[in-house]
Amino acid sequence: MAFFPTRVWPGCPYPLGASWDGRGVNFALFSENAERVELCLFDGDHGTEVARVPLPEYTDEIWHGYLPDVRPGQRYGYRVHGPYAPELGHRFNANKLVLDPYAKSWSGHLEWTDAHYAYHVGAAREDLTFDIRDNARFMPKCVVVDTAFTWGGDRPPKRPWHESIIYELHTKGFTIRHPDVPKNIRGTFAGMSTQAVVKYLQALGITAVELLPIHAFINDRFLAKKGLSNYWGYSSLGYFAPNPAFLASGKLGEFKTFVQVMHDAGIEVILDVVYNHTAEGNHLGPTLSFRGIDNASYYRLAEDKRYYSDSTGCGNSLNLRHPRVLQLVMDSLRYWVEEMHVDGFRFDLAATLARDHGTFDPHSVFMEAIGQDPILSTTKLIAEPWDLGEGGYRVGGFAPGFAEWNDRYRDTVRKFWKGDVAQVPELATRLTGSSDLFDRKGRCPWASVNFITAHDGFTLADLVSYNGKHNIANGENNRDGTDNNISWNHGEEGPTSDPKIRVLRQRQMRNFLTTLFLSQGVPMLVAGDEFGRSQKGNNNPYCQDNEVSWINWGAISTEGRELLVLVRWLIRLRRSHMVFRRNRFFHGAALRGTEIKDITWLRPDGEERANGDWDNPDDRFLAFLIRGEAGEYFLTAMGEPEVDQSFLVAMNARQEKVELVLPAIDAGTHWAPMLDTACPGAETAPPPADGEIYVMESRSLCLFRREPGPGDGQNMGPWGRATV
């Protein structure tokens, strides 16, 4: 082993991780059951181990030491000594270099080899055997960092929830093919910080970007063997370190600059985080970090401690009932808010995080810790409210302060526009914020994060182009991915030259997008859906780090451009009118001293729906009138009522036209058409007078706004040029 100055002082048990103080570095690692911990220092990512330093102190289950001669940039890892007794839950093997859970940066990458396993792969007793091979040269290395950064006057936008419009994207996939991003920084945070990207996001009008996992992760071995990779990144291992592949410069400041640029543009940054499981898999998985540091503490173990209690379907679940594991997650979250300035989090498989004793508990230790935290409780918190464990579907079951992905919204809207029976009553509930799920304990409509598509599943274009998934490229014989797509190809599977099918598909995409942005709750748009991006029918491209998943900016063709213009217009409309983003649920109640209801559900004849009108399972028409006067219950920051104009929305999922009678409401005003998805970009005919008929095409959505004056026979012009 080469010479390296290895003066070591006792140091401190806090903070955990490697901390540079300007003079030296303090190293601190939690392990309740370890017998000895060695700090290993390296001269490069896969270079020579130049020193192996036993941490001299053990305080409150923290192993620690201070090295005055170490500087930022130093590569390191740990070897943790202890019992190898899988039947007792212990899997220590000091032959395996393990990564610091608190490392702020990684360098290098994982090269797969059997040496990463603590046991003899393929042996008769498998994980009960013991492997003595050293895996260090095949491991990425942790890096000591100096976190100093000049933030200047950076201020988080602090967008109110009811104003939020979320844009879900993949850091690499968004810019890797962008023609206006320099090639050397495509696919990185530097690429995301370019003027071309910022201008596009601002023109689109979204208020927050939600990044698919950026925590350091690994490519699973079974994917590497097939020449594939873990593109989505839901295989986290480093909860403080950005994925090295996303850093063109290799420096943390690149991510901070990206956040600063987004904030300057008025855009929040939300991270999709995976604290429910790690990349180490089940009892036959590799030893890369947590397993070799203290398996019995970090993971939930089954009654037979050789195995894991897994509610994620990924082989393991983190044990958040252990105070140090809970601390790890909380420290990670606070680090990304306080040091990296992010604005919120979307928690993958959040039901697992709320399982204390195997069952879901909205008052679990994790949920309570988040709720009382003065930093985290004021950020945007979004739960994916399910997992694969028993009783794991918990939509509407999370604590106040959390918003939730609402898949019932997704499924109902898909079924309605597909033409399925008996969808109208539930659709009415979903469009108005899903009060049946969220109207309790002071929760607001924004608790529902509405989406038609997400990263997981068909894109919007594929939703209207494929009846079934086409996942052969994933190498699992099309067995992976859901079969419950609620999709419709409109007569031909995949791309078609049939003009009638193409027209109908475009109309259906307009219907989906318009429905999304006119619904109460928080809309979430997936990157590329605004111009009809396709994944060739793959509804689970988690392993497709290629043109299947990457955004094709060339898709903004004639049809794509028209769709993009519509989405920009819809977002401006939503942001301009509070009636589409209320802070309170509709209750169909009359305003005080009037007969005006906040929302009225209408039949095609313009009359209010009676109770019996909801009972027809073959009904595929829904219209509603929302009154701007309902702003009496929507107060500005100064406490003044924020009234708005009134709108009429009519949705026809029938195969035939519908004659819609426009209702009369206020004398001296008239209806002005703003959008008809059946005739995009075309001049609409002058609107009929109150009480007369507007003919709606099959499978179309129409939007009208109440305007002052008697009407002069002039129309509003096509969407995209109308004043919102």
N, C-alpha and C positions, 0 to 999 in steps of 0.2 A: 504494500500500500504506500503510495507516494506521501512525502512529508506535507503536512498542512499545519499551520499554527492552530493548536487546539486548546488554548486556554479556555477553561470553562468555570464559570462562577455559579452560585446557587440560582440566581435569577428569581422569578416570581411565577406563581401558578396562574397568573392572569396578565393580560388577556390570553385566551387560548390561541394557538397558532404561532406563527413566526412574526415577531413585532420588531421592526427597526426603530430605534429611538434617536438616531443621529450619531451614536457612538458604537453600538453593537446591536446584536439581535437576541431577543429573548424567545426561547422555544418552550411551548407548553402543550402537553397532550393528555387528554383524559383517557384513563383505562382503569376501571375498578378492579379487574381480575388479573392484570399483567404482573409479572414478577420482576421484569427489568425492561427498560426501553433504551434503545440505541439510536442516536441521531446519525444518519449517514449523509456525508457531503460529497458532491460530485463535481468534476471539472467540466461537464457538458451534459447534454440531454441523454446521450447513451455512452458517455465517457467513463473514465476511471473513477472508482470510489476512492477519494483521496483521504478520507478520515471517517472513523466510526467512533462516535463519542457517547458513552453512557450518560444519560441525563442523571445528574447527581441527586436530585431532590424529589421527594414524593409527598405532596401536601394535598389533603382533601381529595384524594384519588386523582390528582393531577401530577404527572411527571414533568419536571421542568429544569431548565438550565439556561444560563446566559453566556453567549460566546462573543467576547469583545472584539474579536478579529474578523468576524463575518460581516459582509456588506450586502446591500441590495444586489440582486442578480444571481446570488448563490443558489445552486440547485441542491435539493435535499429530499430525503425521504426517511422513513423509520423502519427499524426492525424491532418487533415487539415479542418478548419472551414470555412464555406462560404455558399452561397445560394444553396439550392437544387431546381433548376428550369430547368428541362430538356428542356422545350419549349424554353428557352433562352440559352441553351447549357451548363448550370451549373449543376454539379452533385456532389457537395460536401456532404460528410456525415462523420462527425468526429467519428462516431461509428465504422468506418472501419479503421483498421491499414493499412497504405499504405507503399510500399517499396520506398526507395530513388532511383531515376533514376540513380544517380551517384555512387551507392554503388559498391565498388570494390570486395566485397565478400558476398555470401549468406551462411546461415547455416540453416539446417532443410529443410523441404519440405512442400508443400501445401497439406492440407487435405480438400477435397471438402465438402462444407456445404452451405446451403442457406444463412448463415450469411455473405458470401462474396459479396452478392448482396446488393446494396444500396436501393433496393425496395423490396416489398413483392412478392416473386416469386409465380406466379399463381394467383395473385390478378386480379380483373376485369380490372383495369387501369394499371396494371403491373408497368412499370418504372416511372409512375407518382405518385406512392405511395412512402412511406418513411419507411425504416426498421431501427430499433434502436438496433438490436443485435450487440454485439461485436464479431469480427472475429479474434482477435489477437492470440488466442491460436491455431488457425488452419493455421496460416501464417508462411512461412519461415521468418527469420529475417536477416536484413542487419548486417554486421560485420565491425567494425572499424579495419583497417589493417595498418601494417607497411610495406611499399612497398620496403624496403631496400633489395638489392640482390647484390651479388658479381658477376658481369658479366665477370670479367677477361678481356681477350683479344677478346671477342666475336665481330665478324665482319660479317655483312650480306654478303651472297655470291654475291649479285648484278649480278645475271646471266643476260646477254643480252636477250631480248625477243626472238630473233631468235634462241637462243640455248635452250629455255625452253621446257621441257616435263613435263606436269602436271599429277599428280596422285591423283584422287579424292577418299577420304576415309572417313569412319565414325570412330571417335575416339574409341568408345566402340567396334563396330563390328569388327574392324581390329584385336584386340588382345584378345577378350574375349574367343576365343577357341584356341589360339596359344599355342601349346604344350611346347614351349621353353620360355614362359613368366611365371614367378611365379604367382600362382593362386591369391594371395592376391592383385596383382596390375593389373590384366587383366582388360581391358576395360577403362583404365585411361591413363593420360599423362605419368605417371611413367612407365606403360607398353609400351608405345610408345617410351620410351627412352632407352629401353633395347638393349643390343648388338645384340640379335637375330633379332629384327626389323630393326635396323640400317643396319646390314649386308645385309639383304634381299633387302632393298630399294637401297643400293649402288650397289648390284649385278644386280638389275633390270635396273639401269641406269637413273632413272627419276631425274629431277632437282628440283622439287617442289612438296610438298604435299599440296593439297587443302582440308581442313577439313570442313565437313558438320558442321552446326552451333554449336558453343561451348559457345555462350553467354547463360547466365542463362535463362532457359525457364521453362514452366509449362506443365503438362500433361492436355490436354483439358478434361473437365468434361464428355462430351459425349463419349470419349474414355475410361475414367476411369470406367464408368458405364458398359461398355462392357468387362472390364478386359483387355483392350489394353492400349497403351501409345503412347505419341508423340515421337517416336524413332528418327526421323530425326532431330527434334528440331527447326522446322520453326514456332515457337510460342514464340519468344523472349520477355523478359520483363526486363532483366538487361543487358544493353549494355556495362557495364564495368566489370561485374563479370563473370568468367568462370562457366559453369554448375557444381554445386557441385559434381554431380555423377562422373565427370571425374577426380576428385582430390582424389587419394588414401590417401593422407596425410591431405587433407583439407586446404592446404596452397598454396598461389599463386606461391611460389618458384618452385613448381612442374611443373607448366606450363613453367616457365622461363627456368628451366633446360632442358625441352623437346626442346624448341627453340634452346638453346645453343648446345645441342647434334646434332640437325639437321644441324645447321650451321657448326659445326665441320666436319660433313660428306659432306658438300658442297650442302646441300639441303635447299631450301627456304620453308617458311611456309606461306601459303595463307589461309585466313579465309573466309568462306562463311557467309556473314552477312545479317541480315534481318531488315533493317531500314524502310521498306515500311509500315509495320503495326506492331501492338503489340498483345500480347496474350489476351487483354481485350475484343476482339470481338466487336459485334455491340451494339446497344442501350440497348439490353437485357443481355449484358455480365456482368461479375463480376467487382467489384471495387477493384483493387489490387495495382495500382500505379498511372499512368498518369491521369486516369479518375477522381480519387479522389483528385488529386493535383491541376489540372486546365484543365478540359476537353475542355473548349472553346479555350484554347491556343494550347494544344498538338495535337488535332485531327482536320482534315478537316471536317467541318460540312456541311450538305446540306442546301438548302434554308430554309427548316423547321429545325431549329437547334436541334430539338429533335433527329434527325437522322444523320448518317454519310455519307460523300461522300466517297465511297469505290471503288477503281479501282483494288483491290487486290483479291477480292473474299473471304477475311478473316474477313470481318465485319467492318474494319476501315482502315484509312490511316493516317500516321503522317503528320502534317502540317508543312512542311519544309519552308513555307513562313514566319513563325513566327521566328524572330531572335533568340529567346532562344531555340526553338526546333532545328533549324539549328545548333546552337551552341552545343547542346547536341550531335548531330550526329558527328560534326566535332571534338569535344573534345574526343568522344569515339574513333574515328579512330586514332587520334594522340596519344591517350593513348596506344593503342595496338601497335603502331609503336615505340613510344619513350620509353615507360615503359616496354612493353612486347617483343619488338624487332621483331614483325612479319614483313613480307616482302611484303604483298599485300592483296587485298580483292576481292572477287567475290560478287557482289551486286545482291541479290535476287530481282526479279521483278523490275529491275532498271528503267523501264519506269515510274513507279509510282514516283520515286524520282525526275524525270525530269518534273513533271506536276506542273506548277505554278498556272495556272488558269483553271485547268481541262484538258488542252490539253498538249501533249508532246512538250517540248521545249529543244533542245540540249544546249541552253544558259540559262537554268533555274538557280535560285539562288544556288541550290545545285551543279550543274555542274560547274558553274563559281567559286564557293567557292573551290571546289576540284582542279580545273585547276590552280588557282593562289596560292594555298597553297605550300610553299617551302618544306614542309615535305612530304605531301601526294602525290603531283604531281610526285614525283620521285619513288613512289612505284609501284608495279604491280596492275593495276586497271582493273577489268573484269566486264562487264555488262551482266546480263541476260536481253537481250534487248526487253522485252515484259512485259505486264501485261494484266489484263482482262478488262480494261477500253476501251472506244471508241478510235480507232486509236492507240491501245496499242502495235501493232506489229511493232517494229522499228529496225529490224536488219540492220546494216549499218548506222544507224542514229545518233550514239553517237559521241561525240566530239573527236578530236585527243587526244591521250594519253590513251584512253580506248581501251582495246581489248574486243571482244564480243563473246559470245557463238553463234555459227553459226549452227542453226538447219537446214538450207537449205543444208549445207554440209551433215549433218546426213541423211536427208531424201533422197537426191540424191544418195548417196553411197548405202544406203539400197535398193532403187528401182533398181539400176543398177544390183547389185549382185542377187537380187530376180528375175531378168529377165524381169522387166517391160519395156514397149516400150518407145521410144522417150526420153531416158535419156542421150545419149552420148554427145550431145552438152553442156548440163548443167554440166555434170560430168567433162568435160574438164575445165570448168570455176572453179568449186569447187576444183579440184585437184591443181590448180595453184594459190590458195589464194583468190579466189572470188573477183577479181578486179572490177567486176560490182558493188559490195557492198562497197568496202573499198578503192579503188584507187582514193583518193581525199584528198586534204588538207595535203599532205605529209604523209598520213597513209601508213603503210607497210603491207606486207602479214601477219605479226604476229598479226594484228588486228583481224584476224579470228582465234578463238579458235575452232579447229576441233574436233569433237567427233562422235563416232558411237553410244555409249551408255552413259548414265549419271545415277546418283542415281535415277532419276525420269524416270521410264520405265523399259523395259526388260534388263536383263543382256545380254552379248554377247551370252552365251550358250542358253538362253531362246529365243533370237531373231531368232535362227536357229532351235528351237525345238517346238515352239508354234505358231499357227495361231491366237489365241485370248488370252485375259487376263484370269487369274484364280485367282480372288481376293476375293473369298468367305470368306476367313479367316479374311478379314477386317470388316466384319459385315455389309456390305451395299448391299448385294444381287448382288454383282458383278457390281454395277452401277458406282463405283468410278474408276478412272484411265482412260487413253485414250483408245479409240477403234482404233485409227490411229497408229498402231504399225509398219506397213510396214514390217511385219515378215513373215516367211515361215517355216513350220515344216518339209518340205521335204518328206512328205508322211505319217507321223504318229504323232499325238499330244502327246507331252511330251516324257518321257524316252522310249527308244525302244531297243530291242535286235536285230533288223534287221541290219546286218553288212553293207549293202549297204547304208542305211540311215545314220548310224553312220559315215561312211567314208565321205559321202558328207557333213554332218554337220561340221565335223572337217575341211574339205577343205574350207568351206565357212567362218568359223571363221578365218582361215589363210588368206583368201582373204580380209576380213574386216580389220584385224590388219595390214596387209602389206600395204593396201591402205592408212590407217591412217598415218603410219609413213613415207610413201614416198610422202605425200602431203605437199605443201607449207602452212605455217601457223603454229600455235602452237597445237600440238597434246595433247589431254586429254584422259587419260586411267582411267577407273574405277577399283578400287581395286578388284581383283579376276578375272577380265576378262582375265588376262594373263594366267590363267590356267583353264578357263572354269567354273567359279562359277555359280550356278543356284539358282534362287529364286522360283523354282517350278511354274513358269509361272505367278507369282504375279508382275504386272507392277506398283504397287503403295504401296509398303510395308512400308509406312511412320509410320505405327502404329504397326509394327511387330518387337518388341524388343525380338527376339528369333532366333532360328536356321534358319528361313526363310531368315533373313537379315545378320546374323553374318557370317563372313568369315570362311568357312570350309577348314582348311589347309590340311585336309586329302584328299581333292579333287585333290591334286597334285599327281594323280595316273599316270599310263603310259601315257594316252592321255593328261592329264593335264601337265605332265612334258615336253612332246614334245612341247606343245604350249608355255609353259614358256620359254623354250630354244629359241624358235623362237622369242618371244618378246624381250628377252635380246639381241639377235643378231640384230634384226631390230633397236633397240635403239642405239646400238653401231654403226651400219652402218650410221644412221642418224647423230649421233654426230661426225662421222669421215668425213662426206662429206657435204660441204656447199651447193652443188647443190640442196639438199633436204630441205634447210632451208635458202633460200635467203632473203636478206633485201629489195629487189626490186621485183616488179612484172615482169613477162614475158610479152613481147609484140610481140614475133615472129619476131623481127627485126634482121637484119644481123649485125654482129660485124663490126666495122669500118675497111674498107679496105679489107673485106673478103665477102664470100658468106655464112658464117657460121651463122646460126640463134641460138638464145638462146634456143628456143624450136621448135621442128618440130613435127607435128601430122602426123602419118603414117597410111596407109591402110595395110591390111594383106600382100599385094604384096611388101611391103617395100617402096612404092612410097609415096610422100607427099600427104596428103588429099587436094583435091580441094574444092572450095566452095560448089559445088553440092554434095560432099560426106557426108556433114553434114545433108542432108535433109531426109535421109531414117529413118522413125520412127522405123523400125524393126531391125535397126543396134544395135548389142549388143557387139561390139568389139571396143576397144580404145587402141591405142599404141602411145607412144611419145618418142622422143629422146631429151634429155637435154645435152647440150654441156658444158663441164667443162671450155672451154675457155671463157664462159660467166662470169667467175670470174673477167674478166677485169673490170666489173662494181661492183665488190664486194671487198671492200678494207679492209685490216687488220687494226688494231689499229694504225699501223705505216704508213698507207696510201699506202701500197703496194697492187697490185692486188693479189687476192687469187684465183688462178686457181685451177681446180679440174679435175678429170677424167670425161669422158662422160658415160652416162647410157641410156639404152633402157628399157622401161617398157611397157609390153603388158598385156592387161586385156581382157579376153574372158568370157563373161557371157552367151554365147550361150549354147544350149543343145548338140551341136556337136563340134567336134574338129575343129581347125583352123590351116591351114598351113601358118606359118609366115615366110616370106622371110627376112632374116637379112640384113639390109642395109649396104652398104660400106660407110665408111666416110674417115678415114685417112689411107693413104698407110703405110704399115709396122706395122699395128696394127691389132688386132683381137678381136672378142667378146668372153668373158668368162662368162658362166652362173653362176649366184650367187644364184638364188632361182627359184624353180618351185613349186608352192603350191600344184600341183597334185601329187608330189612324195617327200614328206617331209622326210628328213634324208637319202634318198637313193642316191647312186652314180649316177650322171647324165651322160648321154652319151657325148662323145666328141662333142663340138659344131660344127655345120656346118660352112663352110667357108662363107665369105660374098657373098650374092646373092643366097645362098642355103636355104633350107627349114628347119625350126624347127617346129615340130608338137606340138601344144598346145592342151592339153586335154580340154574337156568342163569345164566350170566354173573354170577357173584357172588363175593365174597371174604369169608371168615370168619376171625376172629381169636379165639383162646382163650388164656387165661393159666392157668398152673398155680398152684393155691391150696392152702394147707395144710388139713389135715382131710379127712375122708371125704366131705364134701359133704352138704348137708342138704336137697337138692331145691329150694333157692332159686336164682334166677338173679341175674345181675349188674345187671339192669335195662337200659334202652336206652342206646346210646352217647350221650354228652353228660351223663349223670347217673351213669355208673359212675365209680368211683374209679380214677384212672390211676396 
